[in-house]
Amino acid sequence: MPRAASTSTNHRPGRRRWRSALTGGALLATALAPWAAPARAADGAATGPYVALGDSYAAGAGIPAASGGLCLRSDHNYGHLLAADLRTSAYRDVTCAGAKVSALSAAQTDAGIPVNGPQLDAVSRETGLVTLTVGGNDLGASDLGFVDAVALCTALAPTNPFGAPCRDHYKDTLGTRLDAAAPRLTQTLRTIRERAPHARVLVVGYPSVIPADAKRCLGKLPVTTGDITYLRSVLGELNSMVSRAATAGGATYVDTLGPTEGHDGCSAEPWIESLLPASPTLPLHPNTTGERVMADAVLRTLGH
């Protein structure tokens, strides 16, 4: 969705992106054969260039040490960890916080100012491995995506504390947005296949942001129990959409929800932080451990 232009010097893109994330936290307090793996040296190291694409979950936004300017990219995101594990000969990280599916093929802007170029520009015929996590921001009216939905659920909770006011508000809206994003993601994955015909392309799903047992969030997340269940279902629909698009686009889906189950923001040992992160990261995003677990899920898919 386009962002509204700002006329104040206090609303520069970098500040807006951090404030948007912090404000969200405050409001909350076809079937194709497997593609060839990248070429490897005798010691098992990846020799083909590796390109990481995607949104804030792929960028590790908010985790020190940050790089990538307005994209809030961290050198502790799962792509960097994976590149180190694979000992790849070349690695390029073009992930960016706030990226939607459209940001893979078109420039990403903030208040009309360029934030990141088209991420697919980093993919070439020589590319040996591509990972991406994207689709979550297509749920929301802004670049906060799933966080938008949780923020609204928080705001609506007092209107019906024992019901599911957020679910009643959205009705089929979020499902419709996911349906619209699915063909765009599929086409993007096909474009990656055309540009990098020998690459292994892995679509990394979203981790366990919301627990399966809604009661675990009582007193920890200011959302009604009914809407916790609803948000978990939305997370499931998001991962299902991403998985289907991966299959249709000739890529491999990597499940990260299962490996992070029981370590959401309502847990005693969170790998995905809650609305007010206890470890450095954005609200409802993986911390350093969460990114490590996501990298390990990709490694297992690659056969390591």
LINFENBEL-V929001 format. One record per pair of residues at least 4 apart in sequence whose C-alpha atoms are under 7 Angstrom apart, sorted by the first residue. I is the first residue (numbers start at 1). J is the second residue. D is the distance in whole Angstrom. If there is no record, write none. Layout:
I_J_D / I_J_D
This chain:
1_141_6 / 1_142_6 / 3_110_7 / 3_111_6 / 4_111_6 / 5_111_5 / 5_112_7 / 6_11_6 / 6_111_6 / 11_15_6 / 11_16_6 / 12_16_6 / 13_17_6 / 13_110_6 / 13_111_7 / 14_18_6 / 14_70_5 / 15_19_6 / 16_20_6 / 17_21_6 / 18_22_6 / 19_23_6 / 20_24_6 / 21_25_6 / 21_282_6 / 22_26_6 / 23_27_6 / 24_28_6 / 24_147_7 / 24_151_6 / 25_29_5 / 25_275_5 / 25_276_6 / 25_283_5 / 27_151_6 / 27_154_7 / 28_150_7 / 28_151_5 / 28_154_6 / 28_222_7 / 28_275_5 / 29_275_5 / 29_276_5 / 30_247_7 / 30_248_5 / 31_247_6 / 31_248_7 / 32_250_6 / 35_200_6 / 36_198_6 / 36_199_7 / 36_200_6 / 37_199_7 / 37_200_5 / 38_46_6 / 38_47_7 / 38_48_6 / 38_128_4 / 38_129_6 / 38_199_6 / 38_200_6 / 39_46_6 / 39_47_5 / 39_48_6 / 39_128_7 / 40_44_5 / 40_45_5 / 40_46_5 / 40_47_5 / 41_45_5 / 41_46_7 / 41_47_6 / 45_86_5 / 45_87_5 / 45_88_6 / 46_86_5 / 46_87_6 / 46_88_5 / 46_89_7 / 47_88_5 / 47_89_5 / 48_88_7 / 48_89_7 / 48_126_7 / 48_127_6 / 48_128_4 / 48_129_7 / 49_88_7 / 49_89_6 / 49_90_5 / 49_91_6 / 49_126_7 / 49_127_5 / 49_128_5 / 49_129_7 / 50_88_7 / 50_90_6 / 50_91_5 / 50_92_6 / 50_127_6 / 50_128_6 / 50_129_5 / 50_130_6 / 51_91_6 / 51_92_5 / 51_93_6 / 51_122_7 / 51_123_7 / 51_129_6 / 51_130_5 / 51_131_7 / 52_79_6 / 52_92_6 / 52_93_5 / 52_94_6 / 52_95_6 / 52_130_6 / 52_131_5 / 52_132_6 / 53_93_7 / 53_94_6 / 53_95_5 / 53_119_6 / 53_131_6 / 53_132_5 / 53_133_7 / 54_58_5 / 54_95_5 / 54_96_6 / 54_99_7 / 54_132_5 / 54_133_5 / 54_134_5 / 55_59_6 / 55_95_6 / 55_96_5 / 55_97_5 / 55_98_6 / 55_99_5 / 55_100_7 / 55_133_6 / 55_134_6 / 56_60_6 / 56_61_5 / 56_96_6 / 56_97_4 / 56_98_6 / 57_61_7 / 57_133_7 / 57_285_6 / 57_286_7 / 58_77_6 / 58_78_7 / 58_95_6 / 58_132_7 / 58_133_6 / 59_73_5 / 59_74_6 / 59_77_6 / 59_95_5 / 59_96_6 / 59_97_6 / 60_73_6 / 60_74_5 / 60_76_7 / 60_77_4 / 61_72_5 / 61_73_5 / 61_74_6 / 61_97_6 / 61_281_6 / 61_282_6 / 62_72_6 / 62_280_6 / 62_281_4 / 62_282_5 / 63_74_6 / 63_76_7 / 63_280_5 / 63_281_5 / 63_287_7 / 63_288_7 / 64_74_6 / 65_74_6 / 65_75_6 / 66_72_6 / 66_73_6 / 66_74_4 / 66_75_6 / 67_72_6 / 67_73_5 / 67_74_5 / 67_75_7 / 68_72_6 / 68_73_5 / 70_115_6 / 71_96_4 / 71_97_5 / 71_115_7 / 72_96_7 / 72_97_6 / 73_95_7 / 73_96_6 / 75_80_6 / 76_80_6 / 76_81_6 / 76_288_7 / 77_81_6 / 77_291_6 / 78_82_6 / 78_291_5 / 78_292_6 / 78_294_6 / 78_295_5 / 79_83_6 / 79_295_7 / 80_84_6 / 81_85_6 / 81_292_7 / 81_295_6 / 82_86_6 / 82_295_6 / 83_87_6 / 83_88_6 / 83_91_7 / 84_88_7 / 94_119_6 / 98_137_7 / 98_143_4 / 98_144_6 / 99_103_5 / 99_137_7 / 99_143_7 / 100_134_6 / 100_135_6 / 100_137_5 / 100_138_6 / 101_134_6 / 101_135_6 / 101_184_7 / 101_185_6 / 102_106_6 / 103_107_6 / 103_108_5 / 103_118_6 / 103_119_7 / 104_118_5 / 104_119_5 / 104_120_5 / 105_118_5 / 105_119_6 / 105_120_6 / 106_117_7 / 106_118_4 / 107_114_7 / 107_116_6 / 107_117_4 / 107_118_5 / 108_114_6 / 108_115_6 / 108_116_5 / 108_117_6 / 108_118_7 / 109_113_5 / 109_114_4 / 109_115_5 / 109_116_7 / 110_114_6 / 110_115_6 / 123_127_6 / 123_195_7 / 123_196_7 / 124_195_5 / 124_196_5 / 125_195_5 / 125_196_4 / 125_197_7 / 126_196_7 / 127_196_6 / 127_199_6 / 128_198_6 / 128_199_4 / 128_200_6 / 129_199_5 / 129_200_5 / 129_201_6 / 130_199_7 / 130_200_6 / 130_201_5 / 130_202_6 / 131_201_6 / 131_202_5 / 131_203_6 / 131_204_7 / 132_202_7 / 132_203_5 / 132_204_6 / 133_203_6 / 133_204_5 / 133_205_6 / 136_145_6 / 136_146_6 / 136_238_7 / 137_143_6 / 137_144_6 / 137_145_4 / 137_146_6 / 138_145_6 / 138_177_7 / 138_178_7 / 138_181_7 / 139_145_5 / 139_146_6 / 139_174_6 / 139_177_6 / 139_178_7 / 140_144_6 / 140_145_4 / 140_146_6 / 140_148_6 / 140_149_7 / 141_145_7 / 144_148_6 / 145_149_7 / 146_150_7 / 147_151_6 / 148_152_6 / 149_153_6 / 150_154_6 / 151_155_6 / 152_156_6 / 152_166_7 / 153_157_6 / 153_166_5 / 153_223_6 / 153_227_7 / 154_222_6 / 154_223_5 / 156_165_6 / 156_166_6 / 157_161_5 / 157_165_7 / 157_223_6 / 157_224_6 / 160_164_7 / 160_165_6 / 161_224_6 / 162_224_6 / 163_224_7 / 163_226_6 / 164_168_6 / 164_224_6 / 164_226_5 / 164_227_5 / 165_169_6 / 166_170_6 / 166_227_6 / 167_171_6 / 167_227_6 / 167_230_6 / 170_174_7 / 172_176_6 / 173_177_6 / 174_178_6 / 175_179_6 / 176_180_6 / 177_181_6 / 178_182_6 / 178_238_7 / 178_241_7 / 181_185_6 / 182_186_6 / 182_241_6 / 182_245_6 / 183_187_6 / 184_188_6 / 185_189_6 / 185_245_6 / 186_190_6 / 186_245_5 / 186_246_7 / 186_248_6 / 186_249_5 / 187_191_6 / 187_249_7 / 188_192_6 / 189_193_6 / 189_249_5 / 190_194_6 / 190_249_5 / 190_250_7 / 191_195_6 / 192_196_6 / 193_197_5 / 201_251_5 / 201_252_6 / 202_251_6 / 202_252_5 / 202_253_6 / 202_254_7 / 203_246_6 / 203_251_7 / 203_252_6 / 203_253_5 / 203_254_6 / 204_253_6 / 204_254_5 / 204_255_7 / 205_239_6 / 205_242_7 / 205_254_6 / 205_255_5 / 205_256_6 / 206_239_6 / 206_256_6 / 206_257_6 / 207_256_5 / 207_257_4 / 207_260_6 / 208_257_5 / 208_260_6 / 208_261_5 / 208_264_6 / 209_264_5 / 209_265_7 / 209_272_6 / 209_284_6 / 210_232_6 / 210_264_6 / 211_232_7 / 211_262_7 / 211_264_6 / 212_232_6 / 214_225_6 / 214_228_5 / 214_229_6 / 215_225_7 / 216_266_6 / 217_221_5 / 217_266_5 / 220_266_6 / 223_227_6 / 223_228_6 / 224_228_6 / 225_229_6 / 226_230_6 / 227_231_6 / 228_232_6 / 229_233_6 / 230_234_6 / 231_235_6 / 232_236_6 / 233_237_6 / 234_238_6 / 235_239_6 / 236_240_6 / 237_241_6 / 238_242_6 / 239_243_6 / 240_244_6 / 241_245_6 / 242_246_6 / 243_247_6 / 243_253_5 / 244_248_6 / 245_249_6 / 246_250_6 / 246_251_5 / 246_252_6 / 246_253_6 / 247_251_6 / 247_252_7 / 254_297_7 / 254_298_6 / 254_301_7 / 256_260_6 / 256_294_6 / 256_297_6 / 257_261_6 / 262_267_6 / 263_267_5 / 263_269_6 / 263_270_4 / 263_271_5 / 263_272_6 / 264_270_5 / 264_271_6 / 264_272_5 / 264_273_6 / 265_270_5 / 265_272_6 / 265_273_4 / 265_274_4 / 266_274_7 / 271_286_6 / 271_287_6 / 271_289_6 / 271_290_4 / 272_284_6 / 272_285_5 / 272_286_4 / 272_287_6 / 272_290_6 / 273_277_5 / 273_278_7 / 273_283_6 / 273_284_5 / 273_285_6 / 273_286_6 / 273_287_7 / 274_283_6 / 274_284_5 / 275_283_5 / 275_284_6 / 276_283_6 / 277_281_7 / 277_282_7 / 277_283_6 / 279_287_6 / 280_287_7 / 281_285_6 / 281_286_7 / 281_287_6 / 286_290_5 / 286_291_6 / 287_291_6 / 288_292_6 / 289_293_6 / 290_294_6 / 291_295_6 / 292_296_6 / 293_297_6 / 294_298_7 / 295_299_6 / 296_300_6 / 297_301_6 / 298_302_6 / 299_303_6 / 299_304_5 / 300_304_5
